[in-house]
Amino acid sequence: MSHVFPRHCHAELPTAVAGDGCYLIDATGKRYFDGSGGAAVSCLGHSNVRVKQAIKDQVDALAYAHTGFFTTDPAEELADILIDHAPGDLDRVYFVSGGSEAVESAIKLARQYHVENGQPQRRHLIARRQSYHGNTLGALAAGGNAWRREQFSPLLIDVHHIAPCYEYAERAEGETLDAYAARSAQELEDEIQRLGPDTVMAFIAEPVVGATLGAVPAVGDYYTRIREICDRHGVLLILDEVMCGMGRTGHLFACDADGIAPDILCIAKGLGAGYQPIGAMLCSKQIYQAVSDGTGFFQHGHTYLAHPIAAAAGRAVLQEMLERDLIAGVRTKGAAFEARLRDRFAQMPHVGDIRGRGLFWGIEFVADRATKTPFAPHHGLAGKLKKAAMAEGLACYPMAGTRDGKHGDHVLLAPPFIMTEAQMDEVVDKLARATETVLAKVDMS
């Protein structure tokens, strides 16, 4: 009997024993193509020689040093690489152990910045419905997924949520993309005005919404408008690139595709590529200077900040991406992968939308294509798709609650950057068979 507390108490999971490039191998020898990189994590696959060696070398040199006493070369060098490629005025890197910690750090830094700046009345955080920012209490409060928040709501800080830029489901009939982008961005302006412009500290959003919406990018000049609104009111813009950043959407930093830069940026997942748990919060010179010139102390911290082994792994991951030009490859492979997905799935009667960027794609399933009506939750479509895909030898990321936390189903795909064209065909074939198997059994009566 296992003594591990699993994610789901009644799930029977295969035991992973090895990784080989884009594949995971279980104890029976069955191979699974890692079509979602876990949760958009394993961007380099599971057997990268350079990263593994960097971890071994760092263990031999230094396993751990607390950041209250020391800095280390891996942390310093990884920070230099990130800032050398970071957008806008981002200048400092705060290393943590994952995405939730990065978002918690960002929220607290936003608040402390305004306090240090003599504006302690700025306390409100605005986020978006159907966003996901992590599972610690502050990050969960920022997230806008109703199902994840429901039972913990008495414990959550008050965060205000506006509409996402979710063109497939929320653009009105006859509304142009530009008009929809303007209307969506206007929700931020309206909410700031409702709360009082001098009381809002920050707005947080994912450039490409990952787990809860299924790889949804903004349309038109949405983010240009968001940046202008934040600047006009002195509101910090926090971008959560935990899932969509680090090359996943075709740029090292996802916001580069939208032509903007945030004040605070959160990364994780692809930064360690699954070889080590690591995340980071990047902030602008202005924010860092406010703390440096004020108390000089960010009132926050974790035991494993800038862990040397994790930082060494992150450094090797970025060196692999940059020196092998893998991110440019994400853009070209992404176009080829998109073409295959559309060719195979676009005409399926219950596929409503195919969207994404780079090697980050979502397929949304609907009961009725004409009305875009989602399947009722009792069908359990996402769970059945996951099970059927695993039977085919494909690990992907189906999720329920696409529309409102309860209704709607999508599959998220985030394959390793090293995927070949032949493997694209493999993924599409396996997912198509799984989809056809599940949908054939759905009782629409």
N, C-alpha and C positions, 0 to 999 in steps of 0.2 A: 504493500500500500504506500502510495506517495505521501510525503509530508509537505510537498510544495503547495502553496496557496495559489491556484491558477487564476487566470482572468475569468474563466467561467467554470463553475464547480462541476458541471455535467458534461463538459467537453472531453472527448477522447482524442488526444493529439499524438501524432507520430513523434518519435524521438529523433531529432536532428543529430547526426554524428559527424558530418563532414561537409565541407563546402568546396566546390570546384568551379571556378569562374562564375558564371551566372546561375549555377545550380546549387541547391541544397540536397543533401542525401540523408535519408533516414536509416534507421537501424536495420531495415529489411533490404537495404540497397536501392530502394526506389529513388529516382531523381525527380526533383521538382524545379522547373524554371522559376526563378525568383522575379516574377513579373511586377511586383510592387516594391522591390528592394526592402522587404519587411514593411516599414511605414515610410517609404521614400528615403531610406537610410543607405542601403548598400550600393552606392553609386559606382564603386570600383569592382564589384563582385566580391567573392569570398576567399580568394587565394592570391591577393596581390603581394608579390614578393617584397617589394620595396617597403611597404607599410609594415609588414610582419617583421622585417629585419630592423626597422627603426624602433619598433617596440622592444625587441630583444636587446638591442644595443642600449636603449635607455634604462631598461631594468638592470643591466650590468653596471651602468654608470651611477644612476640615482633613481630610486623608486619613488620617494616622496619627500617633499619639504614644504612646510606650512608657510603660506604667503604672509602671515604675520611676522615672519622672521627672515624669509629669503625670497628672492626671485630666482628664476632659472633660465638657462639659455633656450630650451625649447619654447617656453612661454614667450620670451622676448622676440624670438625669431618668427614664431607663428603670428604674433601681433604685427610685426613689421610687414609680413607678406599680406595680411588682411588689409592693413591701412594703405599699403602701396596700391591696392586695387579697389579700394572702397570708394563709393560715390560721394560727391559733395564735400562737406567739411568734416566728415567722420575722422576722428583722430586718436581715440583711445579704445582699448579692448578690455573687457572684463570677462574673464573665462569662468565658466560654470560647468556643470555636469550634464546639462540637457536643456531641452526647449522650455519646459515649465519654469526652471530656475532662471533662464534668460529673460522670460517675460516678467516674472516676479521682480527681477532686478530692474527692468526697464520701468515698471510702474512706480517702484519706490524711488528710483533716481529722478523720474519726472516730478514727483512730489517734492523731493528734497531740493531740486533745482529751483523751484519757485519759492520755497522757503528761504533758501540762501539768497535769492534775488529780491527779497523783501516783499513777496507777494503770497503770503501764507493763505490768503482766501481762495487761491486756485486749488481746488480739491476734486473737481468732477472729471471723471474719465468717460469718454464716449467710445463705443465700439460698434460692431455691426451684428445684426441677426445672422444666425447660421455660420458664425465664425467659430474657429477653434484655436485657443491660445494656450492650452495646457490643463493639467489636472490638479495642481496645487490651488489653494483657495483663491488667491488673488488672480491667478491666470484663469481659473474656472469662472470667476465672476466676470472677467473681461470677455470670455467666450460667450457666444450667443446661441448655443445649441440647447434648446429647452429640455430635451431628454437628459442630457448630462447634468444640467443644473438643478433639476426638479427636486430631488430628495435632499440636496445640500443647500437649497436656497436660504434657509434661516441663518446659515453660517457665512453667507457671501456679502462682500461689500457692495454698495449700491453703484452699479455701472449702468450707463444709459446707452441703449442700443437703437441704431437707425437701420434702414434697409441696406442690404448688400447691393453691389452692382452685379445683378444676376439676370442678365439680359434674356436668357431663354424663358424663364418663368415670369419675369416681372416687367418686361417692356410691353407697353400697350400696343394694340393692333394699330398699324399706321404710323407709329412713333418712330422717328429716325434714330439711328444709333447715337448721333450727337445730341439730339434732344433728350434721349433717355439718360445719357451720361450726365448732362446738365441737371436733369431732375433728380437723379440719384445723389449727386454731389450737393445739391441744394438742401438735402435733408440734414447734412452736417451744419450748414449755415443756420438753418432754422432751429436746430437743437441747441447750438451755441447761444443763439439769441434767447431762446426759451429759458435756459439755465442762467444766463447772464454772462457776457463775454469775459468779464474779469474773474469768473469763478471756475472756468474750465482749464484743466492743466494739460490734457493730452487727448489725442485721438489715436486709436490703435486699429490696424487693419493688416490683412494678408494681401500682398500684391496679386497672388494667384491663390484663391481659397482652396485648401486642400481637402482634409478628411471629411468635413461636414457637408460641403457642396460638390466636391468631385472635380477638382482642377478647373475652377472658374476664374478666368482672367477678367479684368475690367475692360470696358469698351470705350472707344473715343478718347476724349481728353479728360476722362474722369479724374485721374490722379493729378493732372496739372491743376485742375480746379480745386481738388482737395488741398494740395500744397498751398495754393493762393489763399484759401480760406483760413488755414492754420496760421499762415504768416500774418494775415490781416488782424487776427485776434490774439496773437501771442500764444497760440496753442501749440504744444509740441506734437510733432508727427512721429509716431512709433510704427515702424513696419516690422511685422512678424514674418520673417523669411525662414522660419525653422524648417518647414517642409519644402517650400518652393525655391529656396536659395541654394547657394553653393553649386551652381552649374545646372541644377535640375531643369530649369526652364530656358536654358540656352545662354545665360549670362552668369558670371560668378555671383553677382548680386541681382536678384530678380527685378528690383526696381529700375535697373538700367534700361529695361525694355520699355518702361513708361516715361523715361526721361526726367525722373525726379530723384531727389535724395532726401532721406528722412533726417530727423534730429537724433533719433535713437533707432538702432536696428538690431533685431534678434536673429541669431542663426544657431543651428545645431545639426542633428541628423547627418546630412552629407558631409559636414565638417570632419567627423570622425569616421564616416563611411561604414560604421558598424564595428570597426576594429577596437575602438575605445569609446566610452561615453563622454562626450564633450559638447558644450555649447558655448555661446558667447553673446555678450551685449556690447555693441559698439555705440559710442556717443560722439557728438560733435565737440570741437574745440571750445565752443562757447559754454556748453554744459559743464565740461570738465573744469574750465577756468572758473566758473561760478563756485564750484565746490572747493577748488584749490585756493581761491582767494578768500573764501569764507571760512568754514570750520576746518577745511582740509581733510575731512573724514567722511567717507560715504558710509552711512550708518546701516550696514548690511554685511552679509558675509556667509560663507559656507566652508566646511572643513576641507573640501576637495577642490577649492578654487585653483585654477591653473595647474592641475595635477601634472607633474612632469611627463609621465608615460602617456597620458591622454594628449598633452600638447605635442609630444614627439610624433604621435600618430597623426594628429591633425596637420602638422607641418609636412609630413611625408605625403598625406592625401593631397594637399594643395600643390605640392611639387609635382606629383603625378599628373594632376589635372592641367597645370599650367605648362609644364615642360613637354607633355605629350599632346598638347592642344586638344584635350578631350572635350572642352566646352564648345569649341567650334563644331566638333563632331556631334555634340548633342543637337545643335541646330539642324545639321544636314540629316542626321539619323531621325530626328524628330519629324522632319517633313516626310521622309519615307515611311515612317511608322504611321503617321496620320493618314497618309494615302491608303495604306493597307486597312486601317481601321474603318475608314469611310467606305472603302470598296466592299468590305465584308459585312459591316453592321448597319450602314446608313439606311438600307431599305428593309431591314427587319421590322415587322409590324409593331413591335413593342419597344423599339429604340427611339427615344424622343430627341436626344441631343448627344453630340460628340464634341467635346471641347477640351482645350488645353493649350500647352505651349512647351516647346522643347521635347523632353522625354517625360512629360507629366500630363497624363490624359485621363479624362473621365467619360464614361458612357452612362447616360441617365435613361432608365427604363420607365415606361409609362403604360398604363392600361389602354389609353386612347391617344393616338398621335395627334388627331385633329384638335382635340381640346386640351392636350398636354396634361390630362388627368393622371395622377400617379396611381399605382396599385394600392389597394387597401393594405394596412399593416398586417392583417391576419394572414396574408399570403406568405409572409416571412421570406420574401424573394431574395434579399441580400444574403441571408444565411444559407439558403439553398444554393445560390450561385457559388459561394465560397466552397461549400462541400463538393459540389460537382466539379469545380475547377481543380481542386486538390486531387480528386479521383483521376482527372486527366493528366496530372503531373504539372499543374500550374498553381503557384502561390500568387494570388492577387488580393485586392483590397476592396471587397464589396462593403457597402455601408447603407444602412437604413436611415430614414428620417431626413432625406435630402431637402425637402421643402420647408419643414417646420420643426424638425426634431422627431416627428412621428410618422409622417407620410412621405413617400418617395423612396426610391432606391437607385443607387449608382454603383459602378465599379471604378475604382481608381487604379491606374497603371503607372508605375514609376520604375521601369526596368534599369538595370545597370548601364552605365555609359558605354561599356565595352560590348554591348549586345551587337551581334552581327545581323546582316540582312536575312540570312537563313533562319536565325533565331526569331526575328520579327515574324516571319511566316509561322514558325512554331507557336509563338504566343497567340497570334490571331486565330490559328486553327484550333488550338486547345480551348481558348475562351469561347469561340463560336460554338464548338460542340457542347461545352458546358451550358451555354446560354440556351441553345436549342433544346437541350435535354430538360432544363428547368421550365422554360416557357411552355413546352408541349404539355406539361402536367398541371399548369395553372388552370383552375376552374374559374372561368369568367362569369359564371351564372350567379 
